[in-house]
Amino acid sequence: MIFSKAGFGGAVADFESAVVARDTKRSGKAFVRLQETFGQAKEAELLDGGPRLAAVLEHVPAGPRAVVAVLVGACVERGADAERCAPDVLTGLRVALEDAVAFAEAWEATGGGAFPVPDDGEPGEEIVERTGFDAAVGWWTLRQWEMAAVAMLNHRAVRAGADDLRGGLLHLLTAVEQASGTEFRCLAYALLVLDDEPLVALHRTSGTGYALRFSGIGDTFQLHTLLADALIGGGHVAGHAPSPHEVAVCRETPGQVDTVGSFDLTAPDGGRLWNEGSPFDIPVVDGVRLLVLDEPSYRRSWPAGRFFPGMRGDLILERALEPEETERWFAHVSPAKEVTG
């Protein structure tokens, strides 16, 4: 496939060959052109360019590597093959996280103090002297790697292919967050997204239970709305049902729309599960996530929608549980604890 040398496709080809040849001067010029021409790139250039840039990521110098990863992510958001691009982007993320952990250790070993807040440039000389260049760049570019990785993890096939990696990435991210006091919520939640995940929901007031299955749900706000639609909207339990529009934006329709909570979400031990959390927070009992639905203790509203606008979410009701089965699940459940403070 031949592209104009003046356009994004030509910049990709120049950058690719210069990086492989380790031609620093030429790759630097092509790097600038990549950023200048991306906004005018044609669809075919994006579909071709994303995987080609991903394939050379490991050869790109540490400084500009994260920017190239962001460009790969932008190509994927506009149609490039996420499965082809993801392995190299997630490998780059792992390296950046490892370097950021090393940064945290070096920062503490050289006097500690408040973590520096990365700016748009490169880390300054004083910071590099304290921690080393690669470690400093790892911390400095982590937001960019977050953007690139989330673009990959929006895709279910990528999440499935990265199952063996996600736990390790999350472990590294947790170490960085704890050391720095900085939250990388989008990346953390993307790494926690579950697919084809069974869920048992027990409705305490009616004493009924339901087997459900969900995929691609980024936060518990989104899960809450879809649960209310399946159970209240489906006529299984009483309560406030969300509108079709509120439900649609939690699946795949763009945008947000105000909604009102239908339940208090409760863990089997009686503790509250907050909407701000992730469905991953729902405890597993006998191999299945178990959630108790209580009557709402106060009126709460929020914008219904998807935490990850590029990720399709879904929840299906498989069946209502038989009374004996429901009783067995309720045997694991404690009364709801009073929330204080």
Salt bridges, closest charged atoms under 4 A:
ASP14 OD1 - LYS5 NZ 3.40
ASP14 OD2 - ARG33 NH1 2.67
GLU16 OE1 - ARG52 NH2 2.52
ASP23 OD2 - ARG26 NE 3.46
ASP48 OD2 - ARG52 NH1 2.88
GLU58 OE2 - HIS59 NE2 3.97
GLU98 OE2 - ARG94 NH1 3.20
GLU146 OE1 - ARG143 NH1 3.02
ASP163 OD1 - ARG166 NH2 2.94
ASP195 OD1 - ARG159 NH2 2.77
ASP196 OD1 - ARG213 NH1 3.62
GLU197 OE2 - ARG289 NE 2.90
ASP229 OD2 - ARG251 NH1 3.95
GLU252 OE1 - ARG312 NE 3.21
ASP264 OD2 - ARG272 NH2 3.22
GLU276 OE2 - ARG300 NH2 2.18
ASP286 OD2 - HIS332 NE2 3.33
ASP294 OD1 - ARG204 NE 2.43
GLU295 OE2 - HIS203 NE2 3.62
ASP314 OD1 - ARG251 NE 2.90
ASP314 OD2 - ARG312 NH1 3.63
GLU318 OE2 - ARG213 NE 2.80
GLU325 OE2 - ARG319 NH2 2.87
